[in-house]
Amino acid sequence: MSSRGVRSLEQLPADVRDALPDPEPTPPPAGFSVRVARPFIADGAKERVAKAIEDGLVSSATSVVEELEEELCRVYGVPFAKACSSGYSALVLALRLANIGEGQDVLVPSLTMVAVLNAVLGVKATPVFVDCESGELNPSVEKYAEKLTRNTAALIVTHTYGVPADCVALQNFCRSRNIVFIEDIAEAIGTECCEKLVGTFGDFACASLYANKAITAGDGGFVLSTRKDEVMKERADSYANHGFTKRYHFVHLEGCGNHKMSGLQAALVTPAVSQLPKVMDDRNRIAKRYRSELQSIPHLTPMPINKWGKDTPWVFGVLGDSKETRKRLRQALADEGYETRDYFLPLHLQPLYRTSAGPTVSLPNSEDMGRRGFYLPTFFGMTEEIIEGICKCLIETYKDFM
Ligand SMILES: Cc1ncc(COP(=O)(O)O)c(C=O)c1O
């Protein structure tokens, strides 16, 4: 058995067992009628995919992928973009491009998706978990500062659920300490902070293009960089493709995986990039409606609002007043056919990471969010009737048990 991770939940220390979420609600016999997410297929996407097929431009080594990278550079106003196979791949590539590896610490928010932890462990760096600010979904600069070590080489921020962290303060913090600033924008593609897109504050940004994200390639991802670096493209192309180099085809100097995006995936997502403002307007409409409908429930706290720009959450999250309340509300919604998801179980409590030896760190704000939070269906084109139905179910259920 490896030094990290446990084989069964019973082996976990008591604090982790206590934090574990309840099993997922039972779906209705006919299945969920409203899923938690639905893919956004942009105008023009079908035609572009059909054209890629007609032209035989289906692999990663095609102009279709380059066109996506050019479009990302244009929309984000950055000099470098690399399309890849997933958000996880984007994180690994960014960490490698930033030369992060063994013996170095990476500050990681605990309230996020496991891919962030896996990528840091994947490059053999050491994750140092950071708590979110009280009542917030992201760590503040102060929370990161508390966890600085002599070996801190990089800081990752995840703009959790599409609510931006304090990008300007974090940028200044990283610059003044010579720390690489990596923005994981998987949940915040199109989100703005101080009139700039998030992903343009860091040295690197990483995104997932999985089907539940604001825009999608089915699966996929991309890395952006604000750095002007002549050899970055060559290095990224090699890291994403088994370490092949242009000079000697079958000579591999470094161990690398396969992180490539296909031409078909690129064709599907490219038109969506310029349609992001439309997607964000719709997220704003959905959030406004949820906020206004749910304000009559005293013990249900809606997710924090963007303090530096338009309120465009990736998913609409709420906090119940206890874990038990969350369980009851999620089951009531499931009974009516609405799919929901718990907030993340914080990374520092993940069974994959913890030994059975006992607690490693206590991050009370993330633990509290992870225990009480869940999110509601949120997707482009969601009708007002669906939002009303969800809110009505929450209000009625609350009445029943308060
Ligand atoms: C913050 C964050 N990073 C990374 C990922 C991983 O993306 P993928 O599933 O494309 O590897 C996700 C996925 O939801 C995410 O939310």
The ligand as an SDF file (V2000), in Angstrom:
LIG
                    3D

 16 16  0  0  0  0  0  0  0  0999 V2000
  -11.2650   23.5200  -10.7670 C   0  0  0  0  0  0  0  0  0  0  0  0
  -11.1530   22.3380  -11.6790 C   0  0  0  0  0  0  0  0  0  0  0  0
   -9.9450   21.9890  -12.1390 N   0  0  0  0  0  0  0  0  0  0  0  0
   -9.7800   20.9310  -12.9580 C   0  0  0  0  0  0  0  0  0  0  0  0
  -10.8500   20.1760  -13.3530 C   0  0  0  0  0  0  0  0  0  0  0  0
  -10.6000   18.9590  -14.1710 C   0  0  0  0  0  0  0  0  0  0  0  0
  -11.0930   19.0310  -15.4720 O   0  0  0  0  0  0  0  0  0  0  0  0
  -11.1830   17.7360  -16.3710 P   0  0  0  0  0  0  0  0  0  0  0  0
  -12.2950   16.9060  -15.8650 O   0  0  0  0  0  0  0  0  0  0  0  0
  -11.4030   18.2670  -17.7500 O   0  0  0  0  0  0  0  0  0  0  0  0
   -9.8550   17.0420  -16.2700 O   0  0  0  0  0  0  0  0  0  0  0  0
  -12.1340   20.5070  -12.9220 C   0  0  0  0  0  0  0  0  0  0  0  0
  -13.2950   19.7220  -13.3820 C   0  0  0  0  0  0  0  0  0  0  0  0
  -14.4220   19.9200  -13.0410 O   0  0  0  0  0  0  0  0  0  0  0  0
  -12.2950   21.6070  -12.0500 C   0  0  0  0  0  0  0  0  0  0  0  0
  -13.4920   21.9430  -11.5560 O   0  0  0  0  0  0  0  0  0  0  0  0
  1  2  1  0
  2  3  1  0
  2 15  2  0
  3  4  2  0
  4  5  1  0
  5  6  1  0
  5 12  2  0
  6  7  1  0
  7  8  1  0
  8  9  2  0
  8 10  1  0
  8 11  1  0
 12 13  1  0
 12 15  1  0
 13 14  2  0
 15 16  1  0
M  END
$$$$
